[in-house]
Amino acid sequence: MVALYRAGRHGELVERSLALAERYPHHAALFNLIGVAHSALGQLDLAVAAYDRALAIDPGSAETVNNLGVALRRLGRIDAATNCHRRALAIDPNNAAAFNNLGTDLRELGRADEAADCYRRAIELRPGLFEPHRNLGNMLIDAGKGDEAAQCFARALEIRPDDDYSRAQKLHRLAHLCDWNAMAADAPRMAELGLSGSTVSPFTLLALDDSPERHCIRARRYIAERFPLTERFAFTPRAGRPDRLRIGYFSADFHDHATMMLAGGLFERHDRSRFAIHAFSYGPDRNDAARRRLRAAVDSFEDVRALTDMDIAALARQERIDIAVDLKGLTHEGRPGIFAHGAAPVQIGWLGYPGTLGAPLLDYLIVDRWVIPDAQRRHYVEKLIHLPDCYQSNDDRRPIAATPTRSAVGLPEQGFVFACFNVSYKIGPDAFDIWMRLLAEIEDSVLWLLGGEPRAEANLRREAATRGISPDRLVFADPLPNAEHLARLRLADLFLDCFVYNAHTTASDALWAGLPVLTTPGEGFAARVAASLLDAVGLPEMIAPDREAYAATALDLARNPERLAAIRDRLAFGRLTCPLFDTGRFTVHIEAAYDMAHARWSAGLAPADITVAPHGASDAPI
């Protein structure tokens, strides 16, 4: 029987075990094994029934109670699962597996400190148990302790070297630290992670592998593993459009976050005579200005943190949401399970995740001609809604504080300022090589980077020194409130983009502040966003065709202040008139997209690619 389980022949295992159970109806371990096999097949109700049968025979089996708790958690019955795992520990206080599972229950209930303590206790009891090392690593990521998280994943890999999930997580944490030397050993196998064997969290590799094809495979396998038998609710088409189309936005970021910086103006400018706007928040309850602004802008705000994915989807259906908009995708804290269950008849991915979910959880992605070119279309499972200017919204009312002095932000009074305010994991050694060559060419120039991670700062200073550049020529900026951050951006001369994962909100920040951005597009969505922004702001000459041209253009702009000044002047004028920062125009376009997608559904038509006509042009056909 054990051989069948290890071979993954779970169906055969169930058949043989059930046959044996007829002969040995009082054998508790046999029913526990049947439950394990059903659980492996995703037949969770049958698994629970088998575990209950086993416990009726032997109520003192900590192993069976522990297994029952796992099945209950997978069914979304978190409180019942927690009770099971506490019961298992009451039977066997040294059961490391039960401590690990209780930690996962508590994490899902938002009790992070208690969860971490459970994982640590499991490791203390059984240092060779793989799961708590990996789970503790994920908890430490949530707590912002990337260095410790990387160590947890490294220990998990010592136990199970073939675990791609832990390897991808470790690499992602090391990328945050810009520890490229530590990443080098895994570089040859990086592209293959998550394509077979264990799955990976797709987001972890977006900045490390510029391949839409591989990202699609990773996403498909990741979703298939987590929602193997979840059936999306079947809606019956309703003819015609309601007076007010109900749009539900789902996110963990309805607070002072990039999502609200970009979309805050959209939420306020929706045509409330034609659309009812609902916000479903499953993130932290922060009563900041962004949160208050959103609450004032929408018809309904639901704090759904404590609900399961299934319950959130049911709530959305109860509120008769016509279109559910997923603002998180497969990013950290994303909850794709909401859409696996079916929150609305039309489900759309937008803004938060630059990629496909790899499975038909969402009907559409909102994109533009830059971020998904025709050559890469086949690597995106969802149907595409093409907006006419740029897929990204922007808020044309974002305030900018008074511009500080150079000395106030740690910059030298003289000299050219190259800047990159991308988060550290987006910076790769290939871009950094170019940046250091620019510093070598342009006397007294500096590179201005976003700080806040001491290990990353130390590693980047070391990398500069190995390339013959004084570490003092790297200036690190502390995080600031957005209006003050936008103001200091005006002190830089040129924003240098990263390659595999571009500046997204960061590029919009720079352009809104009047700072030119230089980019070169890659293959994937994440590697092409800055090009979309530059095209929509009227600066196509800042889109270099390749990295060689990127380096040459940066050097030319640093040596030719008149050319750079002309670009800045065009940007200063264009930011007030261009499509990128016209929130009203964007709102009209995305509302047209919603109408067209809903019209297909109400007509009984399957989702299909949609192109939205520019505002002012004749309506495009459905």
C-alpha positions as CSV (number, residue, x, y, z in Angstrom):
1,M,0.0,0.0,0.0
2,V,2.8,2.4,0.9
3,A,4.4,1.7,-2.5
4,L,1.2,2.6,-4.3
5,Y,1.0,5.9,-2.4
6,R,4.6,6.8,-3.1
7,A,4.1,5.9,-6.8
8,G,1.1,8.3,-6.9
9,R,-1.3,5.6,-7.7
10,H,-3.9,6.9,-5.4
11,G,-7.0,5.7,-7.2
12,E,-5.7,2.1,-7.1
13,L,-4.8,2.6,-3.5
14,V,-8.4,3.5,-2.6
15,E,-9.8,0.5,-4.5
16,R,-7.5,-2.0,-2.8
17,S,-7.9,-0.4,0.6
18,L,-11.7,-0.4,0.4
19,A,-11.6,-4.1,-0.5
20,L,-9.4,-4.8,2.5
21,A,-11.8,-2.7,4.7
22,E,-14.6,-5.1,3.9
23,R,-12.5,-7.9,5.4
24,Y,-11.1,-5.8,8.3
25,P,-13.9,-3.3,9.2
26,H,-12.3,-2.5,12.5
27,H,-8.9,-1.6,11.3
28,A,-8.5,2.1,12.0
29,A,-5.1,2.5,10.2
30,L,-6.7,1.2,7.0
31,F,-9.4,3.9,7.0
32,N,-6.8,6.5,7.8
33,L,-4.9,5.3,4.7
34,I,-8.1,5.5,2.6
35,G,-8.5,9.1,3.8
36,V,-5.0,10.0,2.8
37,A,-5.6,8.6,-0.7
38,H,-8.9,10.4,-1.1
39,S,-7.2,13.6,0.1
40,A,-4.4,13.1,-2.5
41,L,-7.1,12.8,-5.2
42,G,-8.8,16.0,-4.0
43,Q,-11.8,14.1,-2.8
44,L,-11.9,15.9,0.5
45,D,-15.4,15.0,1.6
46,L,-14.7,11.3,1.1
47,A,-11.4,11.9,3.0
48,V,-13.2,13.4,6.0
49,A,-15.6,10.5,6.0
50,A,-12.8,8.0,6.0
51,Y,-11.0,9.8,8.8
52,D,-14.2,10.0,10.9
53,R,-14.6,6.2,10.4
54,A,-11.0,5.7,11.6
55,L,-11.5,7.9,14.6
56,A,-14.7,6.1,15.6
57,I,-12.5,3.0,15.9
58,D,-9.5,4.6,17.4
59,P,-10.2,8.2,18.8
60,G,-6.8,8.4,20.3
61,S,-4.8,8.4,17.0
62,A,-3.0,11.8,16.8
63,E,-2.0,11.0,13.2
64,T,-5.6,10.6,12.0
65,V,-6.8,13.7,13.9
66,N,-3.9,15.6,12.3
67,N,-4.8,14.3,8.8
68,L,-8.5,15.2,9.4
69,G,-7.5,18.8,10.3
70,V,-5.6,19.1,7.0
71,A,-8.6,18.0,5.0
72,L,-10.9,20.4,6.8
73,R,-8.6,23.3,6.2
74,R,-8.5,22.5,2.5
75,L,-12.3,22.6,2.6
76,G,-12.1,26.1,4.1
77,R,-13.2,25.0,7.6
78,I,-10.3,26.7,9.3
79,D,-11.8,26.8,12.8
80,A,-12.6,23.1,12.7
81,A,-9.1,22.4,11.4
82,T,-7.5,24.4,14.2
83,N,-9.5,22.4,16.7
84,C,-8.3,19.1,15.2
85,H,-4.7,20.1,15.3
86,R,-5.0,21.2,18.9
87,R,-6.7,17.9,19.7
88,A,-3.8,16.0,18.0
89,L,-1.3,17.9,20.2
90,A,-3.4,17.1,23.3
91,I,-3.0,13.5,22.4
92,D,0.7,13.8,21.4
93,P,2.4,17.0,22.6
94,N,5.5,16.2,20.7
95,N,3.8,15.7,17.3
96,A,5.9,18.0,15.0
97,A,3.5,17.5,12.0
98,A,0.6,18.7,14.1
99,F,2.5,21.8,15.2
100,N,3.3,22.5,11.6
101,N,-0.3,22.2,10.5
102,L,-1.5,24.3,13.5
103,G,0.9,27.0,12.4
104,T,-0.7,27.0,8.9
105,D,-4.2,27.2,10.4
106,L,-3.1,30.2,12.5
107,R,-1.5,31.9,9.6
108,E,-4.7,31.7,7.6
109,L,-6.5,33.1,10.6
110,G,-4.1,36.1,10.6
111,R,-2.3,35.1,13.8
112,A,1.2,35.4,12.5
113,D,3.2,35.4,15.7
114,E,1.5,32.3,17.0
115,A,1.9,30.6,13.6
116,A,5.6,31.3,13.6
117,D,6.0,29.9,17.1
118,C,4.3,26.7,16.0
119,Y,6.6,26.3,13.0
120,R,9.7,26.9,15.3
121,R,8.4,24.3,17.7
122,A,7.9,21.8,14.9
123,I,11.5,22.4,13.8
124,E,12.7,22.0,17.4
125,L,11.0,18.7,17.7
126,R,12.0,17.3,14.2
127,P,14.8,19.4,12.6
128,G,14.6,17.1,9.5
129,L,11.0,17.8,8.8
130,F,10.8,19.7,5.6
131,E,7.5,21.6,5.7
132,P,8.0,23.8,8.8
133,H,11.3,25.2,7.4
134,R,9.5,26.2,4.2
135,N,6.4,27.5,6.0
136,L,8.5,29.5,8.5
137,G,10.3,31.0,5.5
138,N,7.0,32.2,4.1
139,M,6.1,33.7,7.5
140,L,9.3,35.6,7.7
141,I,8.7,37.1,4.2
142,D,5.4,38.4,5.6
143,A,7.2,39.9,8.5
144,G,9.7,41.6,6.2
145,K,12.7,39.5,7.4
146,G,14.0,38.5,4.0
147,D,17.5,37.5,5.2
148,E,16.1,35.0,7.8
149,A,13.6,33.7,5.2
150,A,16.4,32.9,2.7
151,Q,18.1,30.9,5.5
152,C,14.9,28.9,6.1
153,F,14.5,28.1,2.4
154,A,18.2,27.1,2.3
155,R,17.6,24.6,5.2
156,A,14.5,23.3,3.5
157,L,16.7,22.6,0.4
158,E,19.2,20.7,2.5
159,I,16.4,18.3,3.4
160,R,14.7,18.2,0.0
161,P,17.2,19.5,-2.7
162,D,14.7,19.0,-5.5
163,D,12.1,21.4,-4.1
164,D,11.8,24.1,-6.7
165,Y,9.4,26.2,-4.6
166,S,12.0,26.7,-1.9
167,R,14.7,27.3,-4.4
168,A,12.7,30.0,-6.2
169,Q,11.8,31.6,-2.9
170,K,15.4,31.6,-1.8
171,L,16.5,33.2,-5.1
172,H,13.8,35.8,-4.8
173,R,14.9,36.7,-1.2
174,L,18.5,36.9,-2.3
175,A,17.5,39.1,-5.2
176,H,16.0,41.5,-2.7
177,L,19.4,41.6,-1.0
178,C,21.2,42.0,-4.3
179,D,23.4,39.0,-3.2
180,W,24.3,38.0,-6.8
181,N,27.2,35.9,-5.6
182,A,24.9,33.7,-3.5
183,M,22.5,33.4,-6.5
184,A,25.2,32.3,-8.9
185,A,25.2,28.6,-8.0
186,D,21.5,28.3,-8.9
187,A,21.7,30.4,-12.1
188,P,22.1,27.5,-14.5
189,R,18.9,25.9,-13.3
190,M,16.8,29.0,-12.8
191,A,15.0,28.9,-16.1
192,E,13.8,25.4,-15.4
193,L,12.3,26.0,-12.0
194,G,8.7,25.1,-11.7
195,L,8.4,23.6,-15.2
196,S,8.2,20.1,-13.8
197,G,8.4,18.5,-10.4
198,S,7.4,20.8,-7.6
199,T,5.5,24.0,-8.4
200,V,6.8,27.5,-7.6
201,S,5.1,30.8,-6.8
202,P,5.2,32.3,-10.3
203,F,5.8,35.9,-9.0
204,T,9.1,34.9,-7.5
205,L,10.7,34.4,-10.9
206,L,9.2,37.4,-12.8
207,A,12.3,39.5,-12.2
208,L,14.7,36.6,-12.9
209,D,13.4,35.0,-16.1
210,D,12.1,37.0,-19.1
211,S,10.1,34.2,-20.7
212,P,6.3,34.5,-21.1
213,E,6.2,30.9,-22.2
214,R,7.8,29.6,-19.0
215,H,5.8,31.9,-16.8
216,C,2.6,30.6,-18.3
217,I,3.6,27.0,-17.6
218,R,4.5,27.9,-14.0
219,A,1.2,29.7,-13.4
220,R,-0.8,26.8,-14.9
221,R,0.9,24.2,-12.7
222,Y,0.7,26.4,-9.6
223,I,-3.1,27.0,-10.1
224,A,-3.8,23.3,-10.9
225,E,-2.1,22.2,-7.8
226,R,-4.0,24.6,-5.5
227,F,-7.4,24.3,-7.1
228,P,-7.5,20.8,-8.6
229,L,-11.2,20.2,-8.5
230,T,-12.7,23.6,-7.8
231,E,-15.7,24.3,-9.9
232,R,-16.4,27.8,-10.9
233,F,-20.0,28.8,-10.2
234,A,-22.2,28.6,-13.4
235,F,-24.0,31.8,-14.0
236,T,-27.1,32.0,-16.3
237,P,-26.8,34.9,-18.8
238,R,-29.2,37.7,-18.3
239,A,-30.3,39.6,-21.4
240,G,-29.5,43.3,-21.5
241,R,-27.5,45.7,-19.4
242,P,-28.7,46.7,-15.9
243,D,-29.1,50.4,-15.3
244,R,-26.0,50.3,-13.2
245,L,-23.4,47.7,-14.0
246,R,-22.0,46.4,-10.7
247,I,-18.2,46.3,-10.7
248,G,-16.4,44.6,-7.9
249,Y,-12.7,45.4,-7.2
250,F,-10.9,42.8,-5.1
251,S,-7.5,43.6,-3.5
252,A,-5.4,43.4,-0.4
253,D,-4.0,46.9,-1.2
254,F,-6.8,49.3,-0.5
255,H,-4.5,51.6,1.6
256,D,-1.3,53.6,1.1
257,H,0.0,51.4,-1.7
258,A,0.9,51.6,-5.3
259,T,-2.5,50.3,-6.3
260,M,-4.3,53.3,-4.8
261,M,-1.7,55.7,-6.1
262,L,-2.5,54.5,-9.6
263,A,-6.3,53.8,-9.4
264,G,-7.5,56.2,-6.8
265,G,-8.6,58.7,-9.4
266,L,-10.4,56.0,-11.4
267,F,-12.4,55.0,-8.4
268,E,-13.6,58.6,-7.9
269,R,-14.4,59.2,-11.6
270,H,-16.4,56.2,-12.5
271,D,-19.8,57.2,-14.0
272,R,-22.0,56.5,-11.0
273,S,-25.1,56.8,-13.0
274,R,-24.1,53.8,-15.1
275,F,-21.8,51.9,-12.7
276,A,-22.1,50.8,-9.1
277,I,-18.6,50.3,-7.6
278,H,-18.0,47.7,-4.8
279,A,-14.6,47.2,-3.1
280,F,-13.8,43.9,-1.5
281,S,-10.7,44.3,0.8
282,Y,-8.9,41.2,2.1
283,G,-5.8,43.2,3.2
284,P,-4.9,45.0,6.4
285,D,-7.4,47.4,7.9
286,R,-5.4,50.6,7.8
287,N,-7.4,53.8,8.3
288,D,-5.1,56.0,6.2
289,A,-5.9,58.7,3.8
290,A,-6.0,56.4,0.8
291,R,-8.4,54.0,2.5
292,R,-10.7,56.9,3.5
293,R,-10.6,58.2,0.0
294,L,-11.6,54.9,-1.4
295,R,-14.5,54.5,1.1
296,A,-15.8,57.8,0.0
297,A,-15.6,57.0,-3.7
298,V,-17.4,53.6,-3.8
299,D,-21.0,52.4,-3.3
300,S,-20.0,49.6,-1.0
301,F,-16.8,48.7,0.9
302,E,-16.5,45.1,2.3
303,D,-13.8,44.1,4.7
304,V,-13.5,40.4,3.9
305,R,-10.2,39.5,5.6
306,A,-11.8,36.9,7.8
307,L,-13.7,35.1,5.1
308,T,-12.6,32.1,3.0
309,D,-12.2,32.4,-0.7
310,M,-15.4,30.4,-1.2
311,D,-17.3,32.8,1.2
312,I,-16.0,35.9,-0.5
313,A,-17.1,34.6,-3.9
314,A,-20.5,33.8,-2.4
315,L,-20.8,37.3,-0.9
316,A,-20.0,38.8,-4.3
317,R,-22.7,36.7,-5.9
318,Q,-25.1,37.7,-3.2
319,E,-24.4,41.3,-4.0
320,R,-25.0,40.5,-7.7
321,I,-21.6,41.7,-8.9
322,D,-21.6,41.7,-12.7
323,I,-17.9,42.0,-13.2
324,A,-15.2,41.0,-10.7
325,V,-11.8,42.7,-11.2
326,D,-8.8,41.0,-9.6
327,L,-6.2,43.6,-8.7
328,K,-3.7,41.1,-7.2
329,G,-3.3,38.1,-9.5
330,L,-0.5,35.8,-8.3
331,T,1.4,38.5,-6.3
332,H,2.0,38.2,-2.6
333,E,-1.3,38.1,-0.8
334,G,-3.2,37.4,-4.0
335,R,-6.3,35.2,-3.5
336,P,-7.0,33.5,-6.9
337,G,-9.3,31.1,-5.1
338,I,-12.0,33.7,-5.0
339,F,-12.2,33.6,-8.8
340,A,-11.8,29.8,-9.0
341,H,-15.1,29.6,-7.1
342,G,-16.7,32.3,-9.3
343,A,-17.4,35.8,-7.9
344,A,-19.1,37.1,-10.9
345,P,-20.2,36.0,-14.4
346,V,-17.3,38.1,-15.9
347,Q,-13.9,38.1,-14.2
348,I,-11.1,40.3,-15.3
349,G,-7.4,40.6,-14.2
350,W,-6.0,44.1,-14.2
351,L,-3.1,46.3,-12.9
352,G,-1.6,44.3,-10.0
353,Y,0.0,41.3,-11.7
354,P,1.9,41.5,-15.0
355,G,1.1,38.1,-16.3
356,T,-1.3,35.2,-16.9
357,L,-2.9,33.0,-14.3
358,G,-2.3,30.1,-16.7
359,A,-5.8,28.8,-16.2
360,P,-9.4,30.0,-16.9
361,L,-10.0,31.5,-13.5
362,L,-10.2,34.9,-15.2
363,D,-12.0,35.6,-18.5
364,Y,-9.9,38.6,-19.5
365,L,-6.7,40.5,-18.9
366,I,-6.7,44.3,-19.5
367,V,-3.6,45.1,-21.5
368,D,-2.3,47.3,-24.3
369,R,-0.4,46.8,-27.6
370,W,2.9,47.3,-25.8
371,V,2.7,44.9,-22.9
372,I,1.5,41.9,-24.8
373,P,2.6,42.0,-28.5
374,D,1.1,39.7,-31.0
375,A,4.2,37.5,-31.0
376,Q,3.7,36.6,-27.3
377,R,-0.1,36.3,-27.4
378,R,-0.2,32.5,-27.2
379,H,1.4,32.5,-23.8
380,Y,-1.6,34.3,-22.1
381,V,-4.5,32.0,-21.4
382,E,-7.1,34.7,-20.8
383,K,-8.8,36.7,-23.5
384,L,-7.3,40.2,-23.9
385,I,-8.9,43.5,-23.6
386,H,-6.7,46.0,-25.4
387,L,-7.0,49.6,-24.2
388,P,-6.1,52.3,-26.8
389,D,-3.3,54.1,-24.9
390,C,-1.9,52.3,-21.9
391,Y,-3.3,49.5,-19.7
392,Q,-2.2,51.3,-16.5
393,S,-4.4,54.0,-14.9
394,N,-2.9,57.1,-13.3
395,D,-4.2,59.7,-11.0
396,D,-3.8,63.2,-12.4
397,R,-4.5,64.8,-9.1
398,R,-1.6,63.3,-7.2
399,P,0.0,66.1,-5.2
400,I,3.8,66.9,-5.4
401,A,5.4,68.6,-2.4
402,A,7.9,71.5,-2.6
403,T,11.2,70.4,-4.3
404,P,13.9,70.0,-1.6
405,T,17.6,71.0,-2.0
406,R,20.1,68.4,-3.1
407,S,21.9,68.5,0.2
408,A,18.6,67.8,2.0
409,V,18.3,64.4,0.3
410,G,22.0,63.5,0.4
411,L,23.0,64.4,-3.1
412,P,26.1,66.3,-4.1
413,E,25.5,69.9,-5.1
414,Q,27.0,69.3,-8.5
415,G,27.2,66.5,-11.0
416,F,24.8,64.4,-13.1
417,V,22.3,62.3,-11.1
418,F,21.3,58.9,-12.6
419,A,18.4,57.4,-10.7
420,C,16.6,54.1,-10.3
421,F,14.0,53.9,-7.6
422,N,12.9,50.3,-8.5
423,V,12.7,47.9,-5.5
424,S,16.0,46.1,-5.1
425,Y,15.0,42.6,-6.4
426,K,14.4,44.1,-9.9
427,I,18.1,45.2,-10.1
428,G,20.2,42.6,-11.9
429,P,24.0,42.5,-12.5
430,D,23.5,43.1,-16.3
431,A,21.8,46.5,-15.7
432,F,24.2,47.3,-12.9
433,D,27.2,46.7,-15.2
434,I,25.9,49.4,-17.6
435,W,25.2,51.8,-14.7
436,M,28.7,51.5,-13.4
437,R,30.2,52.1,-16.9
438,L,28.1,55.3,-17.1
439,L,29.5,56.4,-13.7
440,A,33.0,55.7,-15.0
441,E,32.3,57.8,-18.2
442,I,30.6,60.8,-16.5
443,E,32.8,62.5,-14.1
444,D,31.2,63.4,-10.7
445,S,28.0,61.6,-11.5
446,V,26.2,59.5,-8.9
447,L,23.6,56.7,-8.9
448,W,20.6,57.4,-6.7
449,L,18.8,54.3,-5.5
450,L,16.0,53.4,-3.2
451,G,17.3,52.4,0.2
452,G,15.8,50.8,3.2
453,E,17.4,47.4,3.0
454,P,20.9,47.6,4.7
455,R,22.1,44.2,3.3
456,A,21.2,45.2,-0.3
457,E,22.9,48.6,0.1
458,A,26.1,46.9,1.4
459,N,26.0,44.4,-1.4
460,L,25.5,47.1,-4.1
461,R,28.3,49.2,-2.7
462,R,30.6,46.1,-2.8
463,E,29.5,45.3,-6.4
464,A,30.4,48.9,-7.3
465,A,33.8,48.6,-5.8
466,T,34.5,45.4,-7.7
467,R,33.8,47.3,-10.9
468,G,36.2,50.1,-10.0
469,I,33.6,52.6,-8.8
470,S,33.8,54.3,-5.4
471,P,30.9,53.0,-3.2
472,D,30.4,56.6,-2.2
473,R,29.0,57.4,-5.6
474,L,25.9,55.3,-4.8
475,V,23.4,57.4,-2.8
476,F,20.5,55.6,-1.1
477,A,17.2,57.3,-0.5
478,D,15.0,56.5,2.5
479,P,11.3,55.8,1.9
480,L,9.2,58.9,2.1
481,P,5.5,59.8,1.8
482,N,4.5,59.9,-1.9
483,A,4.2,63.6,-2.3
484,E,7.6,64.2,-0.9
485,H,9.1,61.3,-2.9
486,L,7.7,62.8,-6.1
487,A,9.2,66.2,-5.2
488,R,12.7,64.8,-4.7
489,L,12.6,62.9,-8.0
490,R,12.8,66.4,-9.7
491,L,16.4,66.6,-8.5
492,A,17.5,63.6,-10.6
493,D,18.5,64.0,-14.3
494,L,17.7,60.6,-15.8
495,F,15.8,57.5,-14.5
496,L,17.5,54.3,-15.7
497,D,15.1,51.3,-15.9
498,C,15.7,47.7,-15.0
499,F,15.4,45.0,-17.7
500,V,13.5,41.8,-16.8
501,Y,11.0,43.6,-14.5
502,N,10.6,47.2,-15.4
503,A,9.6,50.2,-13.3
504,H,5.8,50.2,-13.3
505,T,4.3,52.5,-10.7
506,T,7.9,53.8,-10.1
507,A,8.1,54.9,-13.8
508,S,4.8,56.6,-13.5
509,D,6.1,58.4,-10.4
510,A,9.1,59.6,-12.3
511,L,7.2,60.8,-15.3
512,W,4.6,62.6,-13.2
513,A,7.4,64.4,-11.4
514,G,8.9,65.4,-14.8
515,L,11.9,63.0,-14.7
516,P,12.6,61.3,-18.0
517,V,12.8,57.5,-18.0
518,L,15.0,55.4,-20.2
519,T,14.0,51.8,-20.9
520,T,14.5,48.9,-23.2
521,P,11.6,46.4,-23.5
522,G,12.1,42.6,-23.0
523,E,9.8,39.7,-23.9
524,G,7.4,39.5,-21.0
525,F,4.6,41.7,-19.7
526,A,6.7,42.8,-16.7
527,A,9.6,43.7,-19.0
528,R,7.5,46.0,-21.3
529,V,5.5,48.2,-19.0
530,A,7.8,51.2,-19.0
531,A,7.8,51.2,-22.8
532,S,4.0,51.4,-22.7
533,L,4.1,54.4,-20.3
534,L,6.7,56.2,-22.4
535,D,4.7,55.8,-25.5
536,A,1.6,57.1,-23.8
537,V,3.4,60.1,-22.4
538,G,4.8,61.0,-25.8
539,L,8.5,60.0,-25.4
540,P,9.0,57.1,-27.7
541,E,12.7,58.0,-28.3
542,M,13.3,57.0,-24.7
543,I,12.5,53.4,-25.6
544,A,15.8,51.9,-26.6
545,P,15.6,48.8,-29.0
546,D,18.3,46.9,-27.1
547,R,20.7,47.1,-24.2
548,E,23.5,48.5,-26.3
549,A,21.3,51.3,-27.5
550,Y,20.1,51.8,-23.9
551,A,23.6,52.4,-22.7
552,A,24.5,54.6,-25.6
553,T,21.4,56.8,-25.2
554,A,22.0,57.2,-21.5
555,L,25.6,58.3,-22.1
556,D,24.6,60.7,-24.9
557,L,21.9,62.3,-22.7
558,A,24.4,62.7,-19.8
559,R,26.9,64.4,-22.2
560,N,24.3,66.6,-24.0
561,P,22.4,68.7,-21.5
562,E,20.6,70.6,-24.3
563,R,19.1,67.4,-25.6
564,L,18.0,66.2,-22.2
565,A,16.6,69.6,-21.4
566,A,14.5,69.5,-24.5
567,I,13.1,66.1,-23.4
568,R,12.3,67.4,-20.0
569,D,10.5,70.4,-21.4
570,R,8.4,68.1,-23.6
571,L,7.6,66.0,-20.6
572,A,6.7,69.0,-18.5
573,F,4.2,70.1,-21.1
574,G,3.0,66.6,-22.1
575,R,2.3,65.3,-18.7
576,L,-0.6,67.7,-18.5
577,T,-2.0,66.8,-21.9
578,C,-0.9,63.3,-22.8
579,P,-3.2,60.2,-22.5
580,L,-1.0,58.6,-19.7
581,F,-2.1,61.2,-17.1
582,D,-5.6,61.8,-18.4
583,T,-7.6,60.0,-15.7
584,G,-11.0,61.0,-17.3
585,R,-10.0,59.5,-20.7
586,F,-8.8,56.3,-19.1
587,T,-12.0,56.0,-17.1
588,V,-14.1,56.2,-20.3
589,H,-11.9,53.5,-21.9
590,I,-12.1,51.0,-19.1
591,E,-15.8,51.5,-18.6
592,A,-16.2,50.8,-22.3
593,A,-14.2,47.6,-21.8
594,Y,-16.5,46.6,-19.0
595,D,-19.6,47.3,-21.1
596,M,-18.2,45.2,-24.0
597,A,-17.2,42.2,-21.9
598,H,-20.6,42.2,-20.1
599,A,-22.4,42.6,-23.4
600,R,-20.8,39.4,-24.7
601,W,-21.8,37.5,-21.6
602,S,-25.4,38.8,-21.6
603,A,-25.7,37.8,-25.2
604,G,-24.6,34.2,-24.4
605,L,-21.3,34.6,-26.2
606,A,-18.0,33.2,-24.9
607,P,-15.2,35.6,-23.9
608,A,-13.2,36.8,-26.9
609,D,-10.4,39.3,-27.4
610,I,-11.7,42.9,-27.3
611,T,-10.2,46.1,-28.6
612,V,-11.5,49.4,-27.1
613,A,-11.7,52.3,-29.6
614,P,-10.0,55.6,-28.5
615,H,-12.3,58.0,-26.8
616,G,-14.1,60.0,-29.5
617,A,-13.9,57.3,-32.2
618,S,-16.8,55.2,-33.2
619,D,-17.7,52.3,-31.0
620,A,-15.9,49.1,-31.8
621,P,-18.0,46.0,-32.4
622,I,-18.4,43.5,-29.6
